[in-house]
Amino acid sequence: MDYKHILTEEVDGILLIALNEPTQRNALSLGMRAELAQAIAHGRDDDTVRALVLTGRGGAFCAGGDLKSLREGADRAIATRRRIQGLHAWFADFVDFPKPVVVAVDGPCAGAGFSLAMAGDVILCTPRSWFCQVFGRIGVIPDMASLYLLPRRVGLPAARDLILTARRMGPDEAVKLGFAREIVPQDDLETVARRVAAQLAETSGESFVAAKLALNHAFERPLMNDHAQSRLNGQSQLTP
């Protein structure tokens, strides 16, 4: 399928989606968001797709939301509300995408782009990558589930620091906090991302999806729910 704002390529069951508005540092415009949602839905529903790689072209992953779109229309507050509602309509499903997702970050990953990256089961980055919860710099609270996802990814103290200071996090810190798995040379990023996605795809299946969903919502589940579920599944229990 031809897109205007993104590129897609499927090889050996790995669907690569690349944000492709480099002059805007791949900011999430209205058009890009619509195409991204469509491509992700295709990857979810196509049985030939075993895993997904999400990246950005032109030396940037995603600099955040396209602020120009906020000025479109008669009322900024209404435009902002509709923008967030449109994002949340599909982003929650992407977080629970029923196949492996590898996010390959090169360059800036800020605001809504930071949230988008956190939909990945694995995040890879390059030496020139940086991450920023930039929302505080423009006087808004984080959207696109950052307040939900970031504490689960790095813990509450680190999430509090990143959100309240709106400072940049470099690749070394991202790996140290467990936010990203590893730092990869930028020329090798997509190759490594495809390889990691293929490795995950080899072990994916119903158990992968069940484990992914359980991990995504682990902080919402009482301990005994997991204990009871494991008993139903016939799994071994700890000896009393």
FENUR-V62671 format. One record per pair of residues at least 12 apart in sequence whose ideal C-beta (glycine too) atoms are under 8 Angstrom apart, sorted by the first residue. I is the first residue (numbers start at 1). J is the second residue. Records with the same first field share a line. If there is no record, write none. Layout:
I->J / J
This chain:
1->38 / 39 / 42
3->20 / 35 / 39
4->31 / 35
5->19 / 20 / 21 / 29 / 31 / 32 / 35 / 36
6->18 / 19 / 20 / 32 / 35 / 36 / 39
7->20 / 57
8->39
10->48 / 49
11->194
12->198
13->48 / 49 / 50 / 51 / 198 / 201
14->49 / 50 / 51 / 52 / 53 / 194 / 197 / 198 / 201
15->39 / 42 / 43 / 46 / 49 / 51 / 52 / 53
16->52 / 53 / 54 / 55 / 190 / 193 / 194
17->36 / 39 / 40 / 43 / 52 / 53 / 54 / 55
18->54 / 55 / 56 / 57
19->32 / 36 / 54 / 55 / 56 / 57 / 61 / 62
20->56 / 57 / 58
21->58
22->57 / 58 / 59 / 60
23->58
24->63 / 66
25->58 / 60 / 62 / 63 / 107 / 108
26->56 / 57 / 58 / 60 / 61 / 62 / 63 / 113
27->62 / 63 / 64 / 65 / 66 / 67 / 113
28->62 / 64 / 65 / 66 / 87 / 112 / 113 / 116
29->66 / 68 / 69
30->66 / 69 / 72 / 83 / 86
32->66
33->86 / 87
37->89 / 90
40->52 / 90 / 93 / 94 / 97
41->90
43->97 / 99
44->93 / 97 / 98 / 99
49->99
50->99 / 100 / 198 / 201 / 204
51->99 / 100 / 101 / 102 / 197 / 198 / 200 / 201 / 204
52->97 / 99 / 100 / 101 / 102 / 197
53->101 / 102 / 103 / 104 / 190 / 193 / 194 / 197
54->101 / 102 / 103 / 104 / 116 / 117 / 119 / 120
55->103 / 104 / 105 / 106 / 189 / 190 / 193
56->105 / 106 / 107 / 113
59->106 / 107 / 128
60->106 / 107 / 108
61->103 / 104 / 105 / 106 / 107 / 108 / 109 / 113 / 117 / 129
62->108 / 109 / 110 / 112 / 113 / 116 / 117
63->108 / 110 / 111 / 113
64->110 / 111 / 112 / 113 / 114 / 134
65->83 / 111 / 112
67->138
69->83
70->83
84->143 / 144
87->112 / 143 / 144
88->144 / 145
91->115 / 116 / 119 / 144 / 145
92->145
94->119
95->118 / 119 / 145 / 149 / 216
96->212 / 213 / 216
97->119
98->209 / 212
99->201 / 204 / 209
100->121 / 122 / 197 / 200 / 201 / 204 / 208
101->119 / 120 / 121 / 122 / 197
102->120 / 121 / 122 / 123 / 124 / 193 / 194 / 196 / 197 / 200
103->116 / 117 / 119 / 120 / 122 / 123 / 124 / 193
104->124 / 125 / 184 / 189 / 190 / 192 / 193
105->117 / 123 / 124 / 125 / 126 / 129 / 131 / 180
106->125 / 126 / 128 / 129 / 186 / 189
107->126 / 128 / 129 / 130
108->129 / 130 / 132
109->125 / 129 / 130 / 131 / 132
110->130 / 131 / 132 / 133 / 134
111->132 / 133 / 134 / 135
112->143 / 144
114->131 / 132 / 133 / 134 / 146 / 150
115->142 / 143 / 144 / 145 / 146 / 149
116->144
117->131
118->145 / 146 / 149 / 150 / 153
119->149
121->200 / 212
122->181 / 196 / 200
123->174 / 179 / 180 / 181
124->180 / 181 / 182 / 183 / 184 / 189 / 192 / 193 / 196
125->171 / 174 / 175 / 180 / 182 / 183 / 184
126->171 / 183 / 184 / 185 / 186 / 189
127->171 / 183 / 185 / 186
128->171 / 186
129->170 / 171 / 174 / 180 / 183
130->168 / 169 / 170 / 171
131->162 / 168 / 169 / 170 / 174 / 179
132->166 / 167 / 168 / 169
133->146 / 150 / 162 / 163 / 166
134->166
135->163 / 166
136->163 / 164 / 165 / 166
137->166
142->163
146->163
147->163
150->162 / 163
152->216 / 218 / 219
153->178 / 179
154->177 / 178 / 179
155->177
158->177
171->183
181->196
214->226
